[in-house]
Amino acid sequence: MIDEALLDDPAGLEAGDPLGVLRALAGAGAQVRRATDHALESGIAKLDPSDRPRAVLVAARGGSEVVADAVTALAGAASPVPIISRTGDVLPGWVGPLDMVVSVSLSGSQSPAIPVVAEAGRRGARVLTVSREGSALARVSQQVRGLHVETPSPGRDAVAVPTTRTALWSLLTPVLLAFDRLGLLSAGPSELTALADALDEEARENRPSSDTFVNPAKTLAVELDGSVPVVLGDGPVSAVAARRAATVLARSARVPALAGTLPDDAGDVVATFGGPFATTPDDVFADPFLDGPGGPKLRLMLLREHEAPASSAVVSIAERAGVRVSQVSVDGETPLQRLGLLIARTDFAATYLALGSGTDPGSSPHVADLRDSLR
């Protein structure tokens, strides 16, 4: 159970967050600015808008997949060329000299995208990579004469060991700038500056010193406490944020969560409202002393991008079934801002849920064991 008193204790939150995850999340706006400057200095501005590739393949895996999801959603159906995501280590046979391969990896070491980049270079495709300085991915990119953008040196807001949960914008920003130069989406320096400002304001609202009743991320964390979250996005951008939210709930708060998109996943979700994890209206009369503590119940978390008919229908059915609902909406003026703000809100909420429950959001011994066993 979450300790609401701890949520309103900034010193206690800091003590439970030795790697500084909250501080890193608060620096998302600064991260966008640093990454923008670094990418432009690395040569992104030299990309020729008139030399657009036939197709773009974005190779990413694990937490970095959100980069491919984000650019695909932001480009949307209006993209003049196909943008395809790839998670494996085999380059599709259609990729050739007219195409572009983008690979992102925070560490750049032992990345499955390394053989993809090497093969792309052998076939004469253009290559863009983003990773830390001196990584294996950076070396392969240089060997095939690709454009490599190093992630900027961590600022004061960075955690000791950055992950894609805390350094997302260092990976995503250079790709956004490149795609803007090629005319695939709108995310130039001015749009990124506006995004950074919006992220700064979101961080201010969700700061540790803000009381729970006026802090939207802390409020959401309290609502999610003791539940099995089902996170739904009602549009392309919010769907990306929903998948990201499921990831951070698992990695930061150790809470299993499902993610889906409306209207495609509406049927699967509402079907669970009559199952063992759903809350029925009669549950409000249950006596925990006589009946024992109840198990975790579903919590529908709807990330709102627009007023979609499917969203209203699913919420109405959930309420009639007694399933509790949390609706998350933001005031972003553009799809890019809405994506950034939805990610920021759910990142903060997952971190507060972890800290309020006595869990370190920055490290997991089980993930470390898995990493060691796969080396």
Helices and strands as residue ranges (DSSP letters): H 4-7, H 10-15, H 21-26, H 28-42, G 44-46, E 56-59, G 62-64, H 65-75, G 76-78, E 83-86, E 100-104, H 113-123, E 126-131, H 136-143, E 147-150, H 168-181, H 189-205, G 212-214, H 216-224, E 227-233, H 236-253, E 258-261, H 266-271, G 272-274, G 281-285, H 288-291, E 297-304, H 309-321, E 324-329, H 335-356, H 365-373
